[in-house]
Amino acid sequence: MNRYSNIPVIQTIENPKRRYANLKYPEISHDFSDIYVYTTRGDRYDTLALAYYNDSSLWWIIARANPSQTPDSLIPNYGDQIRIPSAQRVASILDQYDSLNRSL
């Protein structure tokens, strides 16, 4: 799956070169319902999102919830404890994301 498939492409007559829009992501606060796991070899944010949310395209939620990890990687550091926001919070996080990026 292409991880850029949900990002709008900007292309105008004045500037015909295709480019991706700069997306804004919500800050994901801590919550008592969050799950904490230690990463193992082979863990990736997309596979964790598939396991916890049944949707690999939500990988960015787990990545954004763990700012101490490498920000531009799909792979968390091996052996680190990471926070996975609970599945019950996903709809609220997606609403915040939509609100921030509505004008794109």
C-alpha distances in whole Angstrom, upper triangle without the diagonal:
4,6,9,8,11,13,16,17,21,23,27,30,31,28,26,24,20,19,17,19,20,19,21,20,23,25,24,28,29,30,32,29,26,25,26,25,25,22,22,21,17,17,14,13,10,12,15,13,12,16,18,16,14,11,9,8,12,12,14,17,17,17,20,22,22,24,26,22,21,20,17,16,13,16,19,22,23,26,26,26,24,24,21,22,23,21,24,24,20,22,24,22,19,23,24,20,21,25,24,22,24,25,22
4,5,5,9,10,13,14,18,20,23,26,28,25,23,20,17,16,13,16,17,16,19,19,22,24,24,27,29,30,32,30,27,27,27,26,26,23,24,23,19,18,15,14,11,14,16,15,15,18,20,18,17,13,11,9,12,12,13,16,17,17,19,21,22,23,25,22,20,18,15,14,12,16,19,22,24,27,26,27,24,24,22,23,24,23,25,24,21,22,24,21,19,22,23,19,20,23,22,20,22,23,20
4,6,7,9,12,13,17,20,23,27,28,24,23,20,17,15,12,14,14,13,15,15,18,20,20,24,25,27,29,27,24,24,24,23,24,21,22,21,18,17,13,11,9,12,14,13,13,17,18,16,16,12,9,7,10,9,10,13,14,13,15,18,18,19,21,18,17,15,12,12,10,14,16,20,22,25,24,24,21,21,19,20,22,20,23,21,18,19,21,18,16,19,20,16,17,20,19,17,19,21,18
4,6,5,9,10,13,16,19,23,24,21,19,17,13,11,9,10,12,11,14,14,18,20,21,25,27,28,31,29,26,26,27,27,27,24,26,25,22,20,16,15,13,16,18,16,17,20,21,19,19,15,12,9,12,12,11,15,16,15,16,19,20,20,23,20,18,16,13,14,13,16,19,22,25,28,26,27,24,23,22,22,24,22,25,23,19,20,22,19,16,19,19,15,16,19,18,15,17,18,15
4,6,8,9,13,16,19,22,24,21,19,18,14,13,10,12,14,13,16,16,19,22,22,26,28,29,32,30,27,28,29,28,29,27,28,27,23,22,18,16,14,17,19,16,17,20,21,18,18,14,12,9,12,13,13,16,18,17,18,21,23,23,26,23,22,19,17,17,15,19,22,25,27,30,29,29,26,25,23,23,24,22,24,23,19,20,22,19,16,19,19,16,16,19,18,15,17,18,14
4,6,9,13,16,19,22,24,21,20,19,15,13,10,10,12,10,13,13,16,19,20,24,26,27,30,27,25,26,27,27,29,27,28,28,25,23,19,17,14,18,19,16,17,20,20,17,17,13,12,9,11,12,12,14,17,16,17,20,21,22,25,23,22,19,17,18,16,20,22,26,28,30,29,28,25,24,21,21,22,20,22,20,17,17,18,16,13,15,16,12,12,15,15,12,13,15,12
4,6,10,13,16,20,21,18,17,16,12,10,7,7,8,8,11,12,15,19,20,24,26,28,31,29,27,28,29,29,30,28,29,29,26,24,20,18,16,20,21,18,19,23,23,20,20,16,15,11,13,14,12,15,18,17,16,20,21,21,24,22,21,18,16,17,17,20,22,26,28,31,29,29,26,25,23,22,24,23,24,22,19,19,19,17,14,16,16,12,12,15,13,10,12,13,9
4,6,10,13,16,18,15,15,14,10,9,6,6,9,9,12,14,17,21,22,26,29,30,34,32,30,31,32,32,34,31,33,33,30,28,24,22,20,24,25,22,23,26,26,23,23,20,19,15,16,18,16,18,21,20,20,23,25,24,27,26,24,21,19,20,20,24,26,29,32,35,33,33,29,28,26,25,27,25,27,24,21,21,21,19,16,17,17,14,13,15,14,10,11,11,7
4,6,10,13,15,12,11,10,6,6,5,6,10,11,15,17,20,24,25,29,32,34,37,35,33,34,35,35,36,33,35,34,31,30,26,24,22,26,27,24,25,29,29,26,26,22,21,18,19,20,19,21,24,22,22,26,27,26,29,27,25,22,20,21,22,25,28,31,34,36,35,35,31,31,29,29,30,29,30,28,25,24,25,23,20,21,21,17,16,18,17,13,14,13,9
4,7,10,11,9,9,8,6,5,6,6,10,12,15,18,22,25,27,31,34,36,39,38,35,37,37,38,39,36,38,37,34,33,29,27,25,29,30,28,29,32,32,29,30,26,25,21,22,23,21,24,27,25,24,28,29,28,31,29,27,24,22,24,24,28,30,33,36,39,37,37,34,33,32,31,33,32,33,30,27,27,27,24,22,22,22,19,17,19,17,14,14,12,9
4,7,8,6,5,6,5,7,9,10,13,16,19,22,25,29,31,34,37,39,43,41,39,40,41,41,42,39,41,40,37,36,32,30,28,32,33,31,32,36,35,33,33,29,28,24,26,27,25,27,30,28,28,31,32,31,34,33,30,27,24,27,27,31,33,36,39,42,40,41,37,37,35,35,37,35,36,34,31,30,30,28,25,26,26,22,21,22,21,17,17,15,12
4,5,5,5,8,8,10,12,12,16,18,21,25,28,31,33,37,40,42,45,44,42,43,44,44,45,43,44,44,41,39,35,33,32,36,37,34,35,39,39,36,36,32,31,27,29,30,28,30,33,31,31,34,35,34,37,36,33,30,28,30,31,35,37,40,43,45,44,44,41,40,38,38,40,38,39,36,33,32,33,31,28,28,27,25,23,24,22,19,19,16,13
4,5,5,9,11,13,16,16,19,22,25,28,31,34,37,40,44,46,49,48,46,47,48,48,49,46,48,47,44,43,39,37,35,39,40,38,39,42,42,39,39,36,34,31,33,33,32,34,37,35,34,38,39,37,40,39,37,33,31,33,34,38,40,43,46,49,47,47,44,44,42,41,43,42,43,40,37,36,36,34,32,32,31,28,26,27,26,22,22,19,17
4,6,9,11,13,16,16,19,22,25,28,31,34,37,40,44,46,49,48,46,47,48,48,49,47,48,47,44,43,39,37,36,40,41,39,40,44,43,41,41,37,36,32,34,34,32,35,37,35,34,38,39,37,40,39,36,33,31,33,34,38,40,43,46,49,47,47,44,44,43,42,44,43,44,41,38,37,37,35,32,32,32,29,27,28,26,23,23,20,18
4,6,8,10,13,14,16,19,22,26,29,32,35,38,41,43,47,46,44,45,45,45,46,43,45,44,41,40,36,34,33,37,38,36,37,41,41,38,38,35,33,29,31,31,29,32,34,32,31,35,36,34,36,35,33,29,27,30,31,34,37,39,42,45,44,44,41,41,40,39,42,40,42,39,36,35,35,33,31,31,30,27,26,27,24,21,22,19,16
4,6,9,12,14,17,20,23,26,30,33,35,39,42,44,47,46,44,44,45,45,45,43,44,43,40,39,35,33,32,35,37,35,36,40,40,37,37,33,32,28,30,31,29,32,34,32,32,35,36,35,37,36,33,30,27,29,30,34,36,39,42,45,43,44,41,41,40,39,41,40,41,39,36,35,36,33,30,31,31,27,26,27,25,22,22,20,17
4,6,10,12,15,18,22,25,28,31,33,37,40,42,45,44,41,42,42,42,42,40,41,39,37,36,32,31,29,33,35,33,34,37,38,35,35,31,29,26,28,28,26,30,32,29,29,33,33,32,34,33,30,27,24,26,27,31,33,36,39,42,40,41,38,38,37,37,39,38,40,37,34,34,34,32,29,30,30,26,25,27,25,21,22,20,17
4,7,10,13,15,19,22,25,28,30,34,37,39,42,41,38,39,39,39,39,37,38,37,34,33,29,27,26,29,31,29,30,34,34,32,31,28,26,22,24,25,23,26,28,26,26,30,31,29,32,30,27,24,21,23,24,28,30,33,36,39,38,38,35,35,34,34,36,35,36,34,31,31,31,28,26,27,27,23,22,24,22,19,20,18,14
4,7,9,12,16,18,22,25,27,30,33,36,39,38,35,36,36,36,36,34,35,34,31,30,26,25,24,27,29,27,28,31,32,29,29,26,24,20,22,22,20,23,25,23,23,27,27,26,28,27,24,21,18,20,21,25,27,30,33,36,34,35,32,32,31,31,33,32,34,31,28,28,28,26,23,25,24,20,20,21,19,16,18,16,12
4,6,9,12,15,19,21,23,27,30,32,35,34,31,32,33,33,33,31,32,32,29,27,23,21,21,24,25,23,25,28,28,26,26,22,20,17,18,18,16,19,22,20,19,23,24,23,25,24,21,18,16,18,19,22,24,27,30,33,31,32,29,28,27,27,29,28,30,27,24,24,25,22,20,21,20,17,16,18,16,13,15,14,10
4,6,10,13,16,19,21,25,28,30,33,32,30,31,32,32,33,31,33,33,30,28,24,22,21,25,26,23,25,28,28,25,26,23,21,17,18,19,16,18,21,19,18,22,23,22,25,24,22,18,16,19,20,23,25,28,31,34,31,32,28,27,26,26,28,27,28,26,23,23,22,20,18,19,17,14,14,15,13,10,12,10,7
4,7,10,13,16,18,22,25,27,31,30,28,29,29,30,31,29,31,31,29,27,23,21,21,24,25,22,25,28,27,25,26,22,21,17,17,17,14,17,19,17,15,19,20,18,21,21,19,15,14,17,18,22,23,26,29,31,29,29,26,25,24,24,26,26,27,24,21,22,21,18,17,18,16,13,13,14,11,9,12,11,9
4,7,10,13,15,19,22,24,28,27,24,26,27,27,29,27,29,30,28,25,21,18,18,22,22,19,22,25,24,21,23,20,18,15,14,15,12,13,16,14,13,16,18,16,20,19,18,14,14,16,17,20,21,24,28,30,27,27,23,22,21,20,23,22,23,20,18,18,17,14,13,14,12,9,10,11,8,6,10,10,8
4,7,10,12,16,19,21,25,24,22,24,25,26,27,26,29,30,28,25,22,19,19,23,22,19,22,25,23,21,23,20,19,16,14,15,11,12,15,14,11,14,16,15,18,18,18,14,14,17,18,21,21,24,27,29,26,25,22,20,20,18,21,21,22,18,16,17,15,12,12,12,10,7,9,9,6,6,10,11,10
4,7,9,12,15,18,21,21,18,20,21,23,24,23,26,27,26,22,19,16,17,20,19,16,20,22,20,18,20,18,17,14,12,12,9,9,12,11,8,10,13,12,16,16,16,12,13,16,16,19,18,21,24,26,23,22,18,17,16,15,17,18,18,15,13,14,13,9,9,11,8,6,9,10,7,8,12,14,13
4,6,9,13,15,18,18,16,19,20,22,24,24,27,28,27,23,21,17,18,21,19,17,20,22,19,18,21,19,18,16,13,14,10,9,12,12,8,10,13,12,16,17,18,14,16,18,18,20,20,22,25,26,23,21,18,16,15,13,16,16,16,13,12,13,10,7,9,9,6,6,9,9,7,10,13,15,15
4,6,10,12,16,16,14,17,18,20,22,22,25,27,26,23,21,17,19,22,19,18,21,22,19,19,22,20,20,18,15,15,11,10,11,11,7,8,10,10,13,15,16,14,16,18,18,20,18,21,24,24,21,19,16,13,14,12,15,16,16,13,13,14,12,9,11,12,9,9,13,13,11,14,16,19,19
4,7,9,13,13,11,13,14,17,19,20,23,25,24,21,19,15,17,20,17,15,19,19,16,16,19,18,18,17,13,13,11,8,9,10,7,6,9,10,13,14,16,14,17,18,18,19,17,19,22,22,19,17,13,10,10,8,11,13,13,10,10,12,10,7,11,12,10,10,14,14,13,16,18,21,21
4,6,10,11,10,13,14,17,19,20,24,27,26,23,21,18,20,22,19,18,21,21,18,18,22,21,21,20,16,16,14,11,12,13,10,8,10,11,14,16,18,17,20,21,20,21,19,21,23,23,19,16,14,11,11,9,12,14,14,10,12,14,12,10,14,14,12,14,17,17,16,19,21,24,24
4,7,9,7,10,11,14,17,19,22,25,25,22,21,18,20,22,18,17,21,20,17,18,21,21,21,21,17,17,16,12,12,14,12,8,10,12,14,16,19,18,21,22,21,21,18,20,22,21,17,14,12,9,10,8,10,13,13,11,13,16,13,12,16,17,15,17,20,20,20,22,25,27,28
4,5,6,9,11,15,18,20,23,26,27,23,22,19,21,22,19,18,21,20,16,17,21,21,22,22,18,18,17,14,13,16,14,11,13,16,17,19,22,21,24,24,23,23,21,22,24,22,19,16,13,10,10,8,8,12,11,9,12,14,13,12,16,17,16,18,21,21,21,24,26,29,29
4,6,8,10,14,17,20,23,27,27,23,23,21,23,23,19,19,21,20,16,18,21,22,23,24,20,20,20,16,16,18,17,14,16,18,20,21,24,24,27,26,25,25,22,23,24,22,20,16,14,11,11,9,9,12,12,11,14,17,15,15,19,20,19,21,24,24,25,27,29,32,33
4,7,10,13,17,19,22,25,25,21,21,19,20,20,17,16,18,17,13,14,18,19,20,21,18,18,18,15,14,17,17,13,15,19,20,21,24,23,26,25,23,23,21,23,23,22,19,16,14,10,9,7,6,9,8,9,12,14,14,14,17,18,18,20,22,23,24,26,28,31,32
4,7,10,13,15,19,22,22,18,18,16,17,17,14,13,16,15,11,13,16,17,18,19,15,15,15,12,11,14,13,10,12,15,17,17,20,20,22,22,20,20,17,19,20,18,16,12,10,7,6,5,5,9,9,9,11,14,14,13,16,18,18,19,22,23,23,25,27,30,30
4,7,10,12,15,19,19,15,16,14,16,15,12,12,15,13,10,12,15,17,17,19,16,15,16,13,10,14,14,11,12,16,16,16,20,20,22,21,19,18,15,17,17,16,14,10,8,6,5,6,6,10,11,11,13,16,17,16,18,21,20,21,24,25,25,27,29,32,32
4,7,10,13,16,17,14,15,14,16,16,12,13,16,14,12,15,18,19,18,20,17,16,16,14,11,13,14,11,11,14,14,14,18,18,21,19,18,16,13,14,14,12,10,6,6,5,6,9,10,13,15,15,16,20,19,18,21,23,22,23,26,27,27,28,31,34,33
4,6,9,13,14,11,13,12,15,14,10,13,15,13,11,15,17,18,17,20,17,15,17,15,11,13,15,13,12,15,15,14,17,18,20,18,16,14,11,12,11,9,8,5,6,7,8,11,12,15,17,17,18,22,22,20,22,25,25,24,28,29,29,30,33,35,34
4,7,10,12,10,12,13,16,14,12,15,17,14,14,18,20,20,19,21,19,16,18,17,13,14,17,14,12,15,14,13,16,18,20,17,16,13,10,10,8,6,5,4,6,9,11,14,16,18,21,21,21,25,25,23,25,28,27,27,30,32,31,32,35,37,36
4,7,8,6,9,10,13,12,10,13,15,13,14,17,18,19,17,19,18,15,16,16,12,13,16,14,12,15,14,11,14,16,17,14,13,10,7,7,5,5,6,6,7,10,11,15,17,19,22,21,21,25,25,23,24,28,27,26,29,31,30,31,34,36,34
4,6,6,9,12,14,12,11,15,16,14,15,19,19,20,18,20,20,16,19,19,15,16,19,18,16,18,17,14,16,18,19,16,14,10,9,9,6,6,8,10,11,14,14,18,20,21,24,24,24,27,28,26,27,31,30,29,32,34,33,33,36,39,37
4,6,9,12,14,12,12,16,17,15,17,20,20,21,18,21,20,17,19,20,17,17,20,20,18,20,18,15,16,18,18,15,13,10,10,9,6,8,11,13,14,17,17,21,22,23,27,27,26,29,30,28,29,32,32,30,33,35,34,34,37,39,37
4,6,10,11,9,10,14,14,13,16,18,18,18,15,18,18,15,17,19,16,15,19,19,18,20,19,15,16,18,17,13,11,8,9,10,8,11,13,15,14,17,17,20,22,22,26,26,24,27,29,26,27,30,30,28,31,33,32,32,35,37,34
4,7,9,7,7,10,11,11,13,15,15,15,13,15,15,12,14,15,12,12,16,16,14,17,16,13,14,15,15,12,9,7,7,9,8,10,11,12,11,13,13,16,18,18,22,22,20,24,25,22,23,27,27,25,27,30,29,29,32,34,32
4,5,5,6,9,10,11,12,14,14,13,10,12,12,8,11,12,10,10,13,14,13,15,15,12,12,13,12,9,6,5,6,9,10,12,12,13,12,13,12,15,17,17,21,20,18,22,23,20,20,24,24,22,24,27,26,25,28,30,28
4,6,5,6,9,10,10,11,12,11,8,9,8,5,7,9,6,7,10,11,11,13,14,11,11,11,11,9,5,6,7,11,12,14,13,13,10,11,10,12,14,15,18,17,15,18,19,16,17,20,20,18,21,23,22,22,25,27,25
4,5,5,6,9,10,10,10,8,5,7,7,5,8,10,9,9,13,14,14,16,18,15,15,14,13,11,7,9,11,14,15,17,17,17,14,14,12,14,15,14,18,17,15,18,19,17,16,20,20,18,20,23,22,21,24,26,24
4,5,5,6,9,10,9,9,6,9,10,8,11,12,11,12,15,16,16,18,19,16,17,17,16,13,9,10,11,14,14,16,16,16,14,15,12,15,15,15,18,18,16,19,21,19,19,22,23,21,23,26,26,25,27,30,28
4,5,5,6,8,9,9,8,10,9,7,11,10,8,10,13,13,13,16,17,15,16,16,16,14,10,10,10,13,13,14,14,13,11,11,9,11,12,12,16,16,14,17,19,17,17,21,21,20,22,25,25,24,27,30,28
4,5,5,5,7,6,5,7,6,5,9,8,7,10,12,12,13,16,18,16,17,16,16,14,11,12,12,16,17,18,17,16,13,12,9,10,11,10,13,13,11,14,16,14,14,18,18,17,19,22,22,21,24,26,25
4,6,5,4,5,4,8,8,8,12,12,11,13,16,16,17,20,22,19,20,19,19,17,13,14,15,18,19,20,19,18,16,15,12,13,13,11,15,15,13,15,18,16,16,20,21,19,21,24,24,24,25,28,27
4,6,6,8,8,12,11,10,14,13,12,14,17,16,17,21,22,20,21,21,21,18,15,15,15,18,18,18,18,17,15,14,11,13,12,11,14,15,14,17,19,18,18,21,23,21,23,26,26,26,28,31,30
4,6,8,9,12,10,10,13,11,10,13,15,14,16,19,21,19,21,20,21,19,16,16,16,18,18,19,18,16,13,12,8,9,8,7,11,12,11,14,16,15,15,19,20,19,21,24,24,25,26,30,29
4,5,8,9,8,9,12,10,10,14,15,14,17,20,22,20,22,21,21,19,16,17,17,21,21,22,21,19,16,14,10,10,9,6,9,10,8,11,14,13,13,16,17,17,18,21,22,22,23,27,26
4,7,9,9,11,14,13,13,16,18,18,20,23,25,22,23,22,22,20,17,18,19,22,22,23,23,21,18,17,13,14,12,9,13,14,11,13,17,16,15,18,20,19,20,23,24,23,25,28,27
4,5,6,8,11,11,12,14,16,16,18,21,23,21,22,20,20,18,15,17,18,21,22,24,23,21,18,17,14,14,13,11,14,14,11,13,16,14,13,16,18,16,17,21,21,20,22,25,23
4,5,6,9,10,11,12,14,15,17,19,21,19,19,17,16,15,11,13,15,19,19,21,21,20,17,16,13,14,15,13,16,16,13,15,18,15,14,18,19,17,18,21,21,20,22,25,23
4,5,8,9,11,12,13,15,17,18,21,19,18,16,15,14,11,14,16,20,21,23,22,22,18,17,15,15,16,14,17,16,12,14,16,14,12,15,16,14,15,18,18,17,19,21,19
4,5,6,8,9,10,12,14,16,19,17,17,15,15,14,12,14,15,19,20,22,20,19,16,14,11,11,12,11,13,12,9,11,13,10,9,13,14,11,13,16,16,16,18,21,19
4,5,6,6,9,10,11,13,16,13,14,12,12,11,8,10,11,15,17,18,17,16,13,12,10,11,13,12,16,14,11,14,15,12,12,16,16,13,16,19,18,17,20,23,21
4,5,5,6,8,10,11,14,12,12,10,10,10,9,11,12,15,18,20,17,17,13,12,11,11,14,14,16,14,11,14,14,11,11,14,13,11,14,16,15,15,18,20,18
4,5,5,6,9,11,14,13,14,12,13,13,11,13,13,16,19,20,17,16,12,10,8,8,10,10,13,10,8,11,11,8,9,12,11,10,13,15,14,15,18,21,20
4,6,5,7,9,12,10,12,11,13,12,10,11,10,13,15,16,13,12,8,7,5,7,10,11,14,12,10,14,14,11,12,16,15,14,17,19,18,19,22,24,23
4,5,5,7,9,8,9,7,9,8,8,9,8,11,14,15,13,13,9,9,9,10,14,15,17,15,13,17,16,13,14,17,16,14,17,19,18,18,21,24,22
4,5,6,9,9,10,8,10,11,11,13,11,14,17,18,15,14,11,10,10,10,14,15,17,14,13,15,14,11,12,15,13,12,15,17,15,16,19,21,20
4,6,9,9,12,10,13,13,13,14,12,14,17,17,14,12,8,6,7,7,11,13,15,12,12,15,14,11,13,16,14,13,17,18,17,18,22,24,23
4,6,6,9,8,12,12,12,12,9,11,13,14,10,9,6,6,8,10,14,16,18,16,15,19,18,15,17,19,17,17,20,21,20,21,24,26,25
4,5,7,7,10,11,13,13,10,12,15,16,12,12,10,10,12,13,17,19,21,18,18,21,19,16,18,20,18,17,20,21,19,20,24,25,24
4,7,8,11,12,13,13,10,10,13,13,10,10,9,11,14,15,19,21,23,21,21,24,23,19,22,24,22,21,24,25,23,24,28,29,28
4,6,9,8,10,9,6,7,10,12,9,10,9,11,13,15,19,21,23,21,20,24,23,20,21,24,22,21,24,25,23,24,28,29,28
4,6,6,8,8,7,8,11,14,12,13,12,14,16,18,21,23,26,23,22,25,25,21,22,25,23,21,24,26,23,23,27,28,26
4,6,8,10,9,11,15,17,14,15,13,14,15,17,21,22,24,21,20,23,22,18,19,22,20,18,21,22,19,20,23,24,23
4,7,9,10,12,16,18,17,18,16,17,17,19,22,23,26,23,21,24,24,20,20,23,21,18,21,23,20,20,23,24,22
4,5,7,10,13,16,15,16,14,16,16,18,21,22,25,23,21,24,24,21,21,24,23,20,23,25,22,22,25,27,24
4,7,10,12,15,14,15,13,15,14,17,19,19,23,21,19,22,23,19,19,23,22,19,22,24,23,22,25,27,24
4,7,8,12,11,13,12,14,14,17,20,20,24,22,21,24,25,21,22,25,24,22,25,27,26,25,28,30,28
4,6,9,8,9,8,11,12,15,18,19,23,21,20,23,24,21,22,25,24,22,25,27,26,26,29,31,29
4,6,6,9,9,13,14,18,21,22,25,24,23,27,27,24,25,29,27,25,29,31,29,29,32,34,32
4,6,9,10,14,15,19,21,23,26,25,25,28,29,26,27,31,30,28,31,33,32,32,35,37,35
4,7,9,13,15,19,21,23,26,25,25,29,29,26,28,32,30,29,33,34,33,34,37,39,37
4,6,10,13,16,18,21,24,23,23,26,26,24,26,29,27,26,30,31,30,31,34,36,35
4,7,10,13,15,18,21,20,20,24,24,21,24,27,25,25,28,30,29,30,33,35,34
4,7,10,13,15,18,16,17,20,20,18,20,23,22,21,25,26,25,26,29,32,31
4,6,9,12,14,13,14,17,17,15,17,20,19,19,22,23,23,24,27,30,29
4,6,9,11,10,10,14,14,12,15,18,17,17,20,22,21,23,25,28,27
4,7,8,7,8,11,11,9,12,15,14,15,18,19,19,21,23,26,26
4,5,6,7,10,11,11,13,15,16,16,19,20,21,23,24,28,28
4,5,5,8,10,10,11,14,15,16,17,19,21,22,23,27,26
4,6,7,8,10,11,13,14,16,17,19,20,22,23,26,27
4,6,5,6,9,10,11,12,14,16,17,19,20,24,24
4,5,5,6,9,10,10,12,14,15,16,18,21,21
4,5,5,6,9,10,10,12,14,15,16,20,20
4,5,5,6,9,10,11,13,14,15,19,20
4,5,5,6,9,10,11,12,14,17,18
4,5,5,6,9,10,11,12,15,15
4,5,5,6,9,10,10,14,15
4,5,5,6,9,10,13,14
4,5,5,6,8,12,12
4,5,5,6,9,10
4,6,5,9,10
4,6,8,9
4,6,6
4,6
4
